[in-house]
Amino acid sequence: MLVNMNEVLLPAKKEHYAVGLFNSVNLELARGIIAAAEETGSPVIMGTAEVLFPFGPLEELSYFLLPMAKKAKVPVVIHLDHGLKKETCLKALELGFSSIMYDCSTDPYEENVKKVKEMADIAHSYGATIEGELGHVGDNEGSAEGSSKLVNPSDFFTDPAMAKDFVERTGVDALAIAVGNAHGAYKFPPKLDFERIRTIANDIDVPLVLHGGSGLSDDDFRQAINDGISKVNIFTDINVAAASAAKERFTDVGKGITDLLPSEVEAVKKETIKKMELFSSVGRY
């Protein structure tokens, strides 16, 4: 069933588990994600990000993401991740996405507040939810999900004192925070600022979002969720799982795409289930 973000994240915040956002750029990823959610009885958030449009255009993705969500046996949010332009967010809402993220995190604070507030009012008029970002989550080398390389990421960590003001003034339904996380695969173990997560979670009422989840240790996830994270974004892990499965399957001369697709879907399903179990969202529906 198609739902908005509040319907899955508010219970997660209350019960101290997290719901995963798994980005999809094609049908095989989407099939694996939905299969994992239905098999485990887990609510799920599925979508795409603006920087991923070269691999799966927004409108084309909507042709199957939305129908799949509507017929699913579990709650499914269809979410635009990291919408960078107003026009992109409006297009997603018009297509029927039930949630959007308007990422103005690289703008000056007051500009971020103004732009996100305007978009929040529009999203809510559609019955959709909206996520904002305060601070800025950078990117690891080779990330497909972001476009900024931060020399010193700690300079862009979310200021707890500003988080409360940002949420109250914008009306966002969820807040992405920068606490040592980054998009893409980590070359070295990241050092998350758990105290910062706890402080922000205690100061604001909306669910907190952790971007750059792929590659974090299981202990990092458990601690972050225990300290107040309610949504975790995953793409690299399922993206790599699908590619690895295709590579392993393509060993014989004469094999075609139809020989590869089932293994890709299965690999994505298995990797997604691992994350759902780790986030403790299994059996929540």
The 8 nearest C-alpha neighbors of each residue, nearest first, counted from 0:
[[1, 69, 74, 71, 68, 70, 75, 73],
 [0, 2, 69, 68, 75, 76, 74, 3],
 [3, 1, 76, 75, 74, 0, 6, 97],
 [2, 4, 97, 76, 5, 6, 98, 127],
 [3, 5, 6, 7, 128, 8, 76, 98],
 [6, 4, 8, 9, 7, 3, 172, 128],
 [5, 7, 4, 3, 8, 9, 2, 10],
 [6, 8, 5, 4, 9, 10, 11, 42],
 [9, 7, 11, 5, 10, 4, 6, 12],
 [8, 10, 12, 11, 5, 7, 13, 6],
 [11, 9, 13, 12, 8, 7, 14, 6],
 [12, 10, 8, 16, 14, 9, 13, 17],
 [13, 11, 9, 15, 229, 10, 14, 206],
 [12, 14, 10, 11, 15, 9, 16, 8],
 [13, 15, 11, 12, 16, 10, 9, 17],
 [16, 14, 12, 11, 13, 225, 224, 17],
 [15, 17, 11, 279, 14, 278, 229, 224],
 [18, 16, 229, 230, 278, 11, 280, 224],
 [19, 17, 230, 43, 280, 229, 231, 278],
 [20, 18, 231, 230, 232, 43, 44, 21],
 [19, 21, 44, 232, 45, 233, 231, 22],
 [20, 22, 233, 45, 234, 19, 232, 44],
 [23, 21, 47, 46, 234, 45, 20, 233],
 [22, 24, 28, 47, 29, 25, 46, 21],
 [23, 25, 55, 54, 47, 22, 28, 51],
 [24, 26, 27, 28, 23, 55, 29, 60],
 [25, 27, 29, 28, 30, 24, 63, 23],
 [28, 26, 30, 264, 29, 25, 31, 263],
 [29, 27, 31, 23, 30, 26, 25, 32],
 [28, 30, 26, 32, 27, 31, 23, 33],
 [31, 29, 27, 33, 28, 32, 34, 26],
 [30, 32, 268, 264, 267, 34, 28, 29],
 [31, 33, 29, 35, 34, 30, 268, 28],
 [32, 34, 36, 30, 35, 31, 37, 29],
 [35, 33, 31, 37, 32, 36, 38, 30],
 [36, 34, 268, 38, 32, 33, 272, 37],
 [37, 35, 41, 33, 39, 34, 38, 40],
 [36, 38, 40, 34, 39, 35, 73, 33],
 [37, 39, 35, 36, 40, 34, 41, 33],
 [38, 40, 281, 41, 36, 37, 282, 35],
 [41, 39, 282, 37, 284, 36, 281, 38],
 [40, 42, 281, 36, 39, 280, 282, 283],
 [43, 41, 74, 73, 75, 36, 7, 284],
 [42, 44, 75, 19, 18, 41, 36, 45],
 [43, 45, 20, 76, 75, 19, 77, 21],
 [46, 44, 21, 77, 20, 22, 78, 76],
 [47, 45, 78, 22, 77, 79, 23, 21],
 [46, 48, 22, 79, 23, 80, 24, 51],
 [49, 47, 80, 51, 81, 50, 79, 82],
 [48, 50, 51, 52, 82, 81, 83, 47],
 [51, 49, 48, 52, 144, 145, 143, 53],
 [50, 52, 48, 49, 53, 54, 55, 47],
 [51, 53, 56, 55, 54, 49, 50, 57],
 [54, 52, 51, 55, 56, 50, 49, 24],
 [55, 53, 52, 51, 24, 56, 25, 50],
 [54, 56, 24, 52, 53, 25, 60, 57],
 [57, 55, 52, 59, 58, 60, 53, 54],
 [58, 56, 60, 59, 52, 61, 55, 91],
 [57, 59, 61, 60, 56, 62, 94, 91],
 [58, 60, 61, 62, 56, 57, 55, 63],
 [61, 59, 57, 62, 58, 63, 64, 56],
 [60, 62, 58, 64, 59, 63, 65, 57],
 [63, 61, 60, 59, 64, 65, 58, 66],
 [62, 64, 61, 66, 65, 60, 67, 26],
 [65, 63, 61, 67, 66, 60, 62, 68],
 [64, 66, 68, 67, 63, 61, 69, 62],
 [67, 65, 69, 68, 63, 64, 70, 62],
 [68, 66, 64, 65, 70, 69, 63, 71],
 [69, 67, 1, 65, 71, 75, 66, 0],
 [68, 70, 0, 1, 66, 67, 71, 65],
 [69, 71, 67, 68, 0, 66, 72, 1],
 [72, 70, 68, 0, 73, 69, 67, 74],
 [73, 71, 37, 0, 70, 74, 40, 69],
 [72, 74, 71, 42, 0, 37, 75, 40],
 [75, 73, 0, 42, 2, 1, 43, 76],
 [74, 76, 43, 1, 68, 44, 0, 2],
 [77, 75, 44, 2, 3, 1, 78, 45],
 [78, 76, 45, 46, 96, 97, 44, 98],
 [77, 79, 98, 46, 99, 96, 76, 45],
 [78, 80, 99, 47, 46, 48, 100, 82],
 [79, 81, 48, 100, 47, 82, 78, 99],
 [82, 80, 102, 48, 100, 83, 101, 49],
 [81, 83, 101, 49, 100, 102, 80, 88],
 [82, 84, 102, 81, 101, 49, 103, 85],
 [85, 83, 87, 86, 82, 88, 101, 102],
 [84, 86, 88, 87, 89, 83, 82, 101],
 [85, 87, 89, 84, 88, 90, 91, 83],
 [88, 86, 90, 84, 85, 89, 82, 91],
 [87, 89, 91, 85, 90, 86, 82, 92],
 [88, 90, 86, 92, 91, 87, 93, 85],
 [91, 89, 93, 87, 88, 92, 86, 94],
 [92, 90, 94, 88, 96, 93, 89, 87],
 [93, 91, 89, 95, 96, 94, 90, 88],
 [92, 94, 90, 95, 91, 89, 96, 125],
 [95, 93, 91, 92, 96, 90, 61, 58],
 [94, 96, 92, 93, 97, 91, 65, 61],
 [97, 95, 92, 77, 91, 98, 78, 94],
 [98, 96, 127, 3, 77, 95, 76, 78],
 [99, 97, 78, 128, 127, 96, 129, 3],
 [100, 98, 79, 129, 78, 80, 130, 128],
 [99, 101, 130, 80, 81, 129, 82, 131],
 [100, 102, 82, 131, 81, 83, 103, 99],
 [103, 101, 81, 83, 104, 82, 132, 131],
 [102, 104, 111, 106, 105, 101, 83, 132],
 [103, 105, 106, 102, 132, 135, 133, 134],
 [104, 106, 103, 135, 107, 134, 111, 102],
 [105, 107, 104, 103, 111, 110, 108, 109],
 [108, 106, 110, 109, 111, 105, 104, 103],
 [109, 107, 111, 110, 112, 106, 104, 133],
 [108, 110, 112, 111, 107, 113, 106, 114],
 [111, 109, 113, 107, 112, 108, 106, 114],
 [110, 112, 108, 103, 109, 114, 113, 106],
 [113, 111, 109, 110, 115, 114, 169, 116],
 [112, 114, 110, 116, 111, 115, 109, 117],
 [115, 113, 117, 111, 116, 112, 110, 118],
 [114, 116, 118, 112, 117, 113, 119, 169],
 [117, 115, 169, 119, 113, 118, 114, 112],
 [118, 116, 114, 115, 120, 119, 113, 121],
 [119, 117, 121, 115, 120, 116, 122, 114],
 [120, 118, 116, 122, 121, 117, 115, 129],
 [119, 121, 123, 118, 117, 122, 124, 116],
 [120, 122, 118, 124, 119, 123, 117, 125],
 [123, 121, 119, 127, 125, 124, 120, 118],
 [122, 124, 126, 127, 125, 120, 121, 119],
 [123, 125, 121, 122, 126, 120, 127, 119],
 [126, 124, 123, 122, 127, 121, 92, 97],
 [127, 125, 123, 124, 122, 128, 97, 3],
 [128, 126, 97, 98, 122, 123, 125, 3],
 [127, 129, 98, 4, 3, 172, 122, 123],
 [130, 128, 99, 100, 172, 171, 98, 119],
 [129, 131, 100, 173, 174, 171, 172, 99],
 [130, 132, 174, 101, 100, 102, 175, 171],
 [133, 131, 175, 104, 174, 102, 176, 134],
 [134, 132, 104, 157, 176, 135, 175, 131],
 [133, 135, 157, 155, 156, 177, 104, 176],
 [136, 134, 155, 104, 177, 137, 133, 156],
 [137, 135, 177, 181, 180, 138, 134, 210],
 [138, 136, 181, 147, 149, 148, 135, 182],
 [139, 137, 182, 181, 148, 145, 147, 142],
 [138, 140, 183, 142, 182, 181, 184, 185],
 [141, 139, 142, 138, 183, 184, 148, 185],
 [140, 142, 139, 143, 183, 184, 138, 144],
 [141, 143, 183, 144, 140, 139, 182, 138],
 [144, 142, 145, 141, 183, 51, 50, 182],
 [145, 143, 142, 50, 182, 51, 183, 48],
 [146, 144, 138, 143, 142, 147, 182, 50],
 [145, 147, 138, 148, 144, 137, 142, 50],
 [146, 148, 137, 138, 145, 149, 136, 139],
 [149, 147, 138, 137, 150, 146, 139, 140],
 [148, 150, 152, 151, 137, 147, 138, 155],
 [149, 151, 152, 148, 154, 153, 137, 147],
 [150, 152, 149, 153, 154, 155, 148, 137],
 [153, 151, 154, 149, 155, 150, 156, 137],
 [154, 152, 156, 155, 151, 179, 178, 177],
 [155, 153, 152, 156, 151, 134, 149, 150],
 [154, 156, 134, 153, 135, 152, 157, 177],
 [157, 155, 177, 134, 153, 178, 154, 158],
 [156, 158, 134, 177, 133, 176, 159, 155],
 [157, 159, 161, 160, 162, 156, 134, 133],
 [160, 158, 162, 199, 161, 157, 198, 195],
 [159, 161, 158, 162, 163, 164, 199, 202],
 [160, 162, 164, 158, 159, 163, 165, 157],
 [163, 161, 165, 159, 164, 160, 166, 158],
 [162, 164, 166, 203, 165, 161, 167, 202],
 [163, 165, 167, 161, 162, 166, 168, 160],
 [166, 164, 162, 168, 163, 167, 169, 161],
 [165, 167, 163, 169, 164, 168, 170, 171],
 [168, 166, 164, 165, 170, 169, 163, 171],
 [167, 169, 165, 166, 170, 164, 112, 116],
 [170, 168, 116, 166, 171, 167, 112, 165],
 [169, 171, 166, 167, 168, 119, 116, 172],
 [172, 170, 169, 129, 173, 130, 166, 119],
 [171, 173, 129, 130, 205, 128, 170, 5],
 [174, 172, 130, 206, 205, 171, 207, 131],
 [173, 175, 207, 131, 130, 132, 208, 176],
 [176, 174, 208, 132, 207, 209, 131, 133],
 [175, 177, 157, 133, 132, 174, 178, 134],
 [176, 178, 156, 136, 157, 134, 135, 179],
 [179, 177, 192, 156, 191, 180, 176, 157],
 [180, 178, 191, 190, 177, 192, 189, 181],
 [179, 181, 211, 178, 177, 136, 191, 210],
 [182, 180, 211, 138, 137, 136, 139, 183],
 [183, 181, 211, 138, 139, 142, 144, 137],
 [182, 184, 142, 139, 235, 211, 138, 185],
 [185, 183, 214, 139, 213, 186, 235, 182],
 [184, 186, 187, 214, 139, 188, 183, 189],
 [187, 185, 184, 188, 139, 140, 189, 214],
 [186, 188, 185, 189, 184, 190, 214, 215],
 [189, 187, 185, 190, 186, 215, 216, 214],
 [190, 188, 191, 187, 179, 180, 185, 215],
 [191, 189, 179, 192, 188, 180, 178, 219],
 [190, 192, 179, 178, 193, 189, 180, 219],
 [191, 193, 178, 195, 194, 179, 190, 196],
 [194, 192, 196, 195, 191, 197, 223, 226],
 [193, 195, 197, 196, 192, 198, 226, 199],
 [194, 196, 198, 193, 192, 197, 199, 178],
 [197, 195, 193, 199, 194, 198, 200, 226],
 [198, 196, 226, 194, 200, 195, 199, 227],
 [197, 199, 195, 201, 196, 200, 194, 202],
 [198, 200, 202, 159, 196, 201, 197, 195],
 [201, 199, 197, 227, 202, 198, 203, 196],
 [202, 200, 198, 199, 203, 197, 204, 227],
 [201, 203, 199, 200, 163, 198, 204, 159],
 [204, 202, 163, 200, 205, 201, 199, 162],
 [203, 205, 206, 202, 200, 201, 166, 163],
 [204, 206, 173, 172, 203, 207, 174, 166],
 [207, 205, 173, 229, 12, 8, 174, 208],
 [206, 208, 228, 174, 229, 173, 175, 230],
 [207, 209, 175, 230, 228, 174, 231, 229],
 [208, 210, 231, 175, 230, 232, 176, 228],
 [211, 209, 232, 212, 231, 208, 180, 182],
 [210, 212, 182, 181, 180, 213, 183, 232],
 [213, 211, 233, 232, 210, 215, 231, 214],
 [214, 212, 233, 236, 211, 235, 215, 184],
 [213, 215, 184, 185, 212, 216, 236, 183],
 [214, 216, 213, 212, 219, 217, 220, 188],
 [217, 215, 219, 218, 214, 220, 188, 221],
 [216, 218, 220, 219, 221, 215, 277, 222],
 [217, 219, 221, 216, 220, 222, 215, 223],
 [220, 218, 216, 222, 217, 221, 223, 215],
 [221, 219, 217, 223, 218, 222, 224, 216],
 [222, 220, 218, 224, 219, 223, 225, 217],
 [221, 223, 225, 219, 224, 220, 226, 218],
 [222, 224, 226, 220, 225, 221, 228, 219],
 [225, 223, 228, 227, 221, 226, 222, 220],
 [224, 226, 222, 223, 227, 221, 15, 228],
 [225, 227, 197, 223, 224, 222, 196, 228],
 [226, 228, 224, 200, 225, 197, 229, 223],
 [227, 229, 224, 207, 223, 208, 230, 226],
 [230, 228, 17, 12, 207, 206, 11, 208],
 [231, 229, 208, 18, 17, 19, 228, 209],
 [230, 232, 209, 19, 208, 20, 212, 210],
 [233, 231, 20, 210, 212, 19, 21, 211],
 [234, 232, 21, 212, 213, 20, 235, 231],
 [233, 235, 22, 236, 237, 21, 238, 213],
 [234, 236, 238, 237, 213, 183, 239, 233],
 [235, 237, 239, 238, 213, 234, 240, 233],
 [238, 236, 240, 267, 239, 234, 235, 270],
 [237, 239, 235, 241, 236, 240, 234, 242],
 [238, 240, 242, 236, 237, 241, 243, 235],
 [241, 239, 237, 243, 238, 242, 266, 267],
 [242, 240, 263, 244, 238, 239, 243, 266],
 [243, 241, 239, 245, 244, 240, 246, 238],
 [244, 242, 246, 240, 245, 241, 239, 247],
 [243, 245, 247, 241, 246, 242, 263, 262],
 [244, 246, 242, 248, 259, 243, 247, 263],
 [247, 245, 243, 249, 244, 248, 242, 250],
 [248, 246, 244, 245, 249, 243, 250, 242],
 [249, 247, 245, 246, 250, 259, 244, 262],
 [250, 248, 246, 247, 251, 245, 254, 259],
 [249, 251, 248, 247, 252, 246, 254, 253],
 [252, 250, 254, 249, 253, 248, 255, 247],
 [251, 253, 254, 250, 249, 255, 248, 258],
 [252, 254, 251, 255, 249, 250, 258, 256],
 [255, 253, 252, 251, 258, 249, 256, 250],
 [254, 256, 257, 258, 253, 259, 249, 252],
 [255, 257, 259, 258, 260, 254, 245, 249],
 [258, 256, 259, 255, 260, 261, 254, 262],
 [257, 259, 256, 255, 260, 254, 261, 248],
 [258, 260, 256, 245, 257, 262, 261, 248],
 [259, 261, 263, 262, 257, 258, 264, 256],
 [262, 260, 264, 263, 259, 265, 258, 257],
 [261, 263, 265, 260, 264, 259, 244, 266],
 [262, 264, 241, 260, 266, 261, 265, 244],
 [265, 263, 31, 267, 27, 261, 262, 266],
 [264, 266, 268, 262, 263, 267, 261, 269],
 [267, 265, 263, 269, 268, 264, 240, 241],
 [266, 268, 31, 270, 264, 237, 265, 269],
 [269, 267, 31, 35, 265, 271, 266, 270],
 [270, 268, 272, 266, 271, 267, 265, 273],
 [269, 271, 273, 267, 272, 268, 237, 266],
 [270, 272, 268, 274, 273, 269, 267, 35],
 [271, 273, 275, 269, 274, 35, 270, 276],
 [274, 272, 270, 276, 271, 275, 277, 269],
 [273, 275, 277, 271, 272, 276, 278, 270],
 [276, 274, 272, 278, 277, 280, 273, 281],
 [275, 277, 279, 273, 274, 278, 281, 272],
 [276, 278, 274, 275, 279, 273, 217, 221],
 [277, 279, 275, 17, 276, 280, 16, 274],
 [280, 278, 276, 277, 16, 281, 275, 17],
 [279, 281, 41, 275, 278, 283, 18, 17],
 [282, 280, 41, 39, 279, 283, 40, 276],
 [283, 281, 40, 284, 41, 39, 280, 279],
 [282, 284, 281, 41, 280, 40, 42, 279],
 [283, 40, 282, 41, 42, 73, 74, 281]]
